[in-house]
Amino acid sequence: MKYKVEGSVILAVGEDGDSLHEVARLLKESGDTPSTMVVTSATGMLRKIKMGYWDGEKYLEHSFEEPMELLGISGFIARDAEPFYHFHLTLADREGRVWGGHMMEAEVCNTLELFLIGTSLRIKRVPVGNLKLISLE
């Protein structure tokens, strides 16, 4: 993965075989990226994808080994949050069917071009029942 920071904009380019989790971790641990980065858009392909649907108690998992086109991504990376990232994906398979959910695992297929906006806003998660939600305090 390579990345460039210009002002508050970060462009990260994932390479074939990169784990999306590792891309997020490297951006989080870099000394020249903001403490919080909000995903604005991304293009590329992913494979070996594990996504979940939260049923109120646990994630119902869906797995896809084959490459899928990344249609959309939303979420953030935050140094002070645990977990330190939260992504939702929208993907299309080769038949044009669209799938979406909470990203648990994914690997870059060919390339990933990820745009983020940095902010000084600190994100902290606190336990609320069986969830960890963002606290605004």
Secondary structure by P-SEA (a helix, b strand, c coil): ccccccccbbbbbbcccccaaaaaaaaaaccccccbbbbcccccccccbbbbbbcccccbbbbbccbbbbccccccccccccccbbbbbbbcccccbbbbccccbbbbccbbbbbbbbbcbbbbbbbcccbbbbbcc
